[in-house]
C-alpha cells in the first residue's frame, strides 16, 4: 500500500478510519479540510458512516460542488486503488442509498449498519444514528434548532472560519459554542448517547461508532465505548483505529490534532482478520 504525503510528513498506516456527516454538495461542507485529511493517511478500511452526499440539500437548494468536493472523491478512489476497503453506511441525508444496502461494488460495500471487530477483539456496532431520533423525543438537530436558525448558525460558522484564517488564528467552532450553551441541545445529546450505547449493549457488543448529531466524542459510558466521529461542517473530526486497537478522535483543520485517545483492551486476543458484517 502506498503512503500519502501529509502536510506534517508521512502518517503511519492506520487499520481503520471512520468518518461521517461530510454533507458533500452543501455549502456547509468544509471540503478543503476533509480532502486534506483523506490525503494524509493510508489505511486498510474506511467506514463512511452516513450523510456523505447531502441529498436533502441537493433536492431543496442550489448545489455547491466545486474542485474541493471532487477532490474528496478523488482521495477516496485513491484509497480504494491502494487496496483499502470502503464500507458505506448511508444516513438520513443520503437515505435513498439505503435501498442498495448489501450491494458490493469494486472496492466498496453498502450496509445498513455493520459490526466491526477491533484488532484487540472488541466488537463495535457501526451505524449513522438517526434511528434514535424518535427515542430522543426532541427530534433531529434541525428540528430542535429550527432549519433557518441552524442554517444561520452554520453560515456564521463559515464566516468565522474565514475571518480567523485571515488573522492567522486556529479554527474555532461558533456552532459548537452556541449549541453547548443550549440546555435543549445538551438534553438531546445526553439522550442520544444513552440510546446509542444501549443499542450496542443490547447486541452484546463492546461499543458503538456513530455520527448524526455533529458532536464528536470518544468515551466509555457504563462500560460501553461511545465513539462519535463528528462531522465536516462544524467539527472537522474522525475516529481512527491503530493496529493494536487503539482508538483516537482526531481533528483536522490543516494538520492532525488528537482530541481523545482510548487505549486497546489490556489483555489482547490473538489478532484475527477484520470482520465486517451486516448487523441485525
N, C-alpha and C positions, 0 to 999 in steps of 0.2 A: 504494500500500500504506500502510495506517495504522500509525503507530508506536505502541508501547505505553509508558505511563509506567513508569519504573523507580524504585525506592527511592532511587537516586542520580541521577535525572534521566532524560533521554532517551538511550537507547543507539542509536548509528547502525545503520542496517540492515546485516545480515550477508548473505553469499552462501549459506552452508551451516552447519547445526548438526548435530552427531552426538551422540546420547545413547543409552545402553543401560543394562540392568540396573536398571530402575526398580523392579521387583518390586511393582507395584501389587497391592493385595489382601492383602499380607503386612504384619504389624505392624512389620516391619523397614524398610519404605519410609518415608523422610522426605519425605512428600508435600508438606508445607508449604514446605520449601525448594525442592523441584522445581517446584511451581506458581509460586512467586515468580520462579524463573529463567525459566520458559517465558513468563511475562507481561512480562519485562523487555526483550525484543528483537523486532525484525521481521526476517524473512529470506526468501530465495527458496525454500529447500528444507530440510526436516528429515528426517534419517535416524534411524529408530527401530531400533537395532541389537541387538534381541533382549532377551528376558526383560522384556518390557514389563508384561504382566499375569502374575503368578506363579501359573500354573495348577497347579503342583505343590503350592503352599501351599493353594490353594483346595480341592484334591481331598483333602488329608490333614488339614487343620486348619480351625479356625473362621475365616471370612473377616473381615478387618479393613478395612472400607470406609467411610470417613467423608467428611465435607464436603471435606477437602483432597484426597482421592483423586478425587472428582468434579471438583474444581477443575482438576486436571491435564488431564482430558479436555476440559473447557470451554476451556482455553487452547489445546489442540491444534486443536479445532474453530475457534477464532477465527483461528489461523494459516491454516488451510485457507480460511476465509472471506475472508481478506485476500489470497489468491492463492498462498500457499506450497504447494508440493508436499510431501506426506508419503510417504516410502518406508519401508515396514515390512519388516524382515528378522527373522523370528522366531528365537529362541534355543532352548536346551534346556528352559527353564522354561515356554515357550509353544510347545513343539514342535508340538502339533496344528494350529497356524496354518500350518505349512509345507505342509499339504495344499492350501492355497489359493494357493500361490506362482504368480505370473503373472497373478493376478486384478487387474483395475483397478477401483477404486471411485471415487466422486466425491471428488477431492482426495487420493486415496491409492492407491498401488500396493503389492502384496506381492511380494517377491522372496526367493529362497533366499539369494542373495548378489548383489552388484552391482559394477560398475566406475564409479567417479566420477572425472570429469575436473576438476581444479582450474582456476582462472582462468588460471594460468600454464602450463597444458598438461600438468602431471604427472597421471598416471593411477594411481588407488588402488583396490585391492580393498577392498570393504566387506563384512564378514562378522562374525557373532557371535563365532565362535572355538571353539565346543565341539567342532568336528570334529577338533581337535587333542588331545582328551583321551586317546585310545588311544595316541598317539605320545609322551605325556609319561611313560608307564609308572608314574606316581604317582597317576593318577586325577584326577577333578574335585576342586574345592575341598572340597566337603562330604565326599568320601571320605577325603582325607588328614588332614583335621582331625577327621573324625567328625561326623555330623549333630548329635548332642547337644552336643558341645563347641563347634562353630561357632555353634549357636543360643544357647548360654550367652554366648559372646563378643559376639554381636550384641545380646543383652539387656543386657549390661554396657555396650555402646556407647550404647544408648538412655538408660540411667540416667546415664551420664557426661555426655551432651549436656544432659540436663535439669538436672543439678546445676550444670554450668558456665554454663548460661543464667541460672539463678537468681543466680549470683555475678557475672554480667556479663562472663564470660570468653568468648573466642573458641572456636569448635569445635575439638576435638582428638579424633582417632580412636583409641580404645582398641584396636579390632580391627586397625587397620593397625600400631599399635605392637607388638602381640603377634606378628603374622604376620612382621614384619621381623626378629624375634628367633628365628624358626624356620628352621633350616637346611633342613628338608624343603620348607617353603613357598618359600624362595628358589630352591632347585633346580628346583622345579616351574615357577616363573615364568621362570627362565632358559631352560628347555627350551621352554616355550610361546612365548616371544618368538622363539626360533630357528625354530620351526616356522611361526609366523605370517609372519615376514619371508621365510622360504624359499618359502612358498606364493605370495607376491607376486612374488618373483624368478622362480619357475618359469613364471609367466604373462607375464614381460617387463614387469612394472609397476614403478612408482616407489615404491610404499609400500602400507601396509595400515592400515585403520581397523577396530578390533575392540573387544570388551569381554570379558565372560565371567569374567575372573579377579579382578575388583574391585581392580585395581592400575593407576591412571591413569599414562600416560606419553606423552611426545612427544619422540622422539629419532631418531637415524639409526643403523642397525646395518648395518655393511658396505655402506654406500651405499643401503640401503633404509630409507625412513621408517617407523618403528613408532609409530602413534598409537592408544593405547588410551584410550577416552573415560571409563573408570572406571565409576562406579555411583552409585546414590542410596540405598544402605543404609549405606555407610561413607565414601565419598569426596566426594560432592556435586559431581561434575565432569562436564564436557562438552568436546568439541572443536568449535571454530568456525573457519570459513574466511571471510576478508575478501575484498573484491572484487579484490584484486591477487594472491590465492593465499596470503597469509599464514595460517598455522595457529596457533591458540592453544589451550592447555589451560587451561580456566577452572575455578575452584572457586567455588561459590555457596552461602553459608550465609544471609546476609541482604543480601549485595551481591557483585558480581563481583570476583574476585581472580585475576590472571594468574599461573599456576604456571609455564608454559613457553611459549616462542614459537619458531616455525620460520619464517624469512623465505621469501618466494617465490623461485622459480628466478631466478638473476641475469639471464639473457637471456630475457626474456619473449617468448612467441609471440604472434601476433595473437590477440586474445581470441575464443574460439569459444563457441557455446551450450553449456550444460552437457549432458553425455551421461550418461544413466543407462541401463544395460542389464544384462541378466542375465549373470552371469559363468559361464564354463564350469566 
